[in-house]
Amino acid sequence: MKLFDVYPLYDVTPVTAKGITLVDDKGETYHDFYGGHAVISIGHSHPHYVKRLKEQLEQMAFYSNSIKNPLQEALTRKLETLSGCADYQLFLCNSGAEANENALKLASFHTGKAGVIAFKNSFHGRTSAAVAATDNPKINAPLNLQHQVDFIPLNDVMAFEQLISRGDHCAVILEALQGVGGLDEPTSAFYQFVAKKCREHNIVLIADEVQSGFGRTGMFFAFQHHGIQPDIISMAKGMGNGFPVGGILIHTHLQPSLGLLGTTFGGNHMACVASLAVLEVIEKENLMENAAKMEAYFKEKAGKIPQVQKVKGRGLMLGLEFEEEVGELRKRLIYNQHLFTGGSANKKLLRFLPALNITANDIDLFFERLKNELA
Ligand SMILES: Cc1ncc(COP(=O)(O)O)c(C=O)c1O
């Protein structure tokens, strides 16, 4: 048997990891400024995270959603405290795509409609409705194209108004700060307009916070920078610091009924503890404040590099835009400088998605090594 060959791989095999440091099978050290695509929120093998997971594993790893699991309640309470999202209910699942799939499905149940409005350059995952709401025809199979999705550019008020006047949409799905698309965001005024119109037309507003949530942008959720209140918020990536956890926060005006949604693995004991450990560390180590502080430091340093055309993003969801495409640069950064960085649909954007507890010294190291490759 061999692996189904869908991932273009770098020739590196990390075997241990601590903080932002990875060590490969040859004993070489690497620095992780990619976080496995915004997943590593509190650093690899954070001691509190390891302790909590080990203890839970020894106690009980899993049972299905047919029994009471107080860890789910504990996670709900902690999420409310840290996010400030009080009037919401939590449904747990296993990935970002699954979170969005459930969000879209709920919107459709709630309104009885099927149309979805999404934005140009969006990425919402690879399952049925989530991939249909993703602006990338290459990853949509004919099966997925049965969904009714309309894509509009960010900030296009006219296009939005025209679409909603049709009356056949159940949801608007947005990334407050686009991730895979390349760190674009519209004005707050545009988002506030969209939120207002959704309320008026009974359209469910879904904020996809799979990448931008859990403190990554310096606030708990990226939509909080724009003063809007979505009906559903989807989460995953940083939620479990590598343990697969996803979820949606559903506003209390959307009511559950038994059997409406479900999953075998979602909300299992290990997943809840992984996410609780992440939230405990974010709170104890003030990681949202650190993300905002490190953003300012990063932007100041980036501004001094002549080859950088634009610095994009917020918190520790950042990117440097160059005149040239960055694919080769990313390879050189890994192989020559031992730095992991990220890419995006915008081929000129080098992405920076480290753990939220990085320090100014880590950022200094990043820029020193980047400069070596730009010289
Ligand atoms: C904004 C956003 N939504 C959804 C997803 C899909 O998440 P997953 O790969 O966990 O299904 C991603 C993944 O990159 C994402 O960035």
The ligand as an SDF file (V2000), in Angstrom:
LIG
                    3D

 16 16  0  0  0  0  0  0  0  0999 V2000
  -10.8720   29.9840    7.1100 C   0  0  0  0  0  0  0  0  0  0  0  0
  -10.8270   28.4880    7.0130 C   0  0  0  0  0  0  0  0  0  0  0  0
  -11.9740   27.8060    7.0680 N   0  0  0  0  0  0  0  0  0  0  0  0
  -11.9940   26.4530    6.9970 C   0  0  0  0  0  0  0  0  0  0  0  0
  -10.8200   25.7380    6.8540 C   0  0  0  0  0  0  0  0  0  0  0  0
  -10.8750   24.2330    6.7710 C   0  0  0  0  0  0  0  0  0  0  0  0
  -10.4080   23.6740    7.9450 O   0  0  0  0  0  0  0  0  0  0  0  0
  -10.0150   22.1130    8.0100 P   0  0  0  0  0  0  0  0  0  0  0  0
   -8.8150   21.9330    7.1550 O   0  0  0  0  0  0  0  0  0  0  0  0
   -9.7750   21.8660    9.4740 O   0  0  0  0  0  0  0  0  0  0  0  0
  -11.1850   21.3560    7.5100 O   0  0  0  0  0  0  0  0  0  0  0  0
   -9.5960   26.4160    6.7720 C   0  0  0  0  0  0  0  0  0  0  0  0
   -8.3310   25.6810    6.5710 C   0  0  0  0  0  0  0  0  0  0  0  0
   -7.3220   26.2010    6.1760 O   0  0  0  0  0  0  0  0  0  0  0  0
   -9.6010   27.8370    6.8450 C   0  0  0  0  0  0  0  0  0  0  0  0
   -8.4690   28.5300    6.7660 O   0  0  0  0  0  0  0  0  0  0  0  0
  1  2  1  0
  2  3  1  0
  2 15  2  0
  3  4  2  0
  4  5  1  0
  5  6  1  0
  5 12  2  0
  6  7  1  0
  7  8  1  0
  8  9  2  0
  8 10  1  0
  8 11  1  0
 12 13  1  0
 12 15  1  0
 13 14  2  0
 15 16  1  0
M  END
$$$$
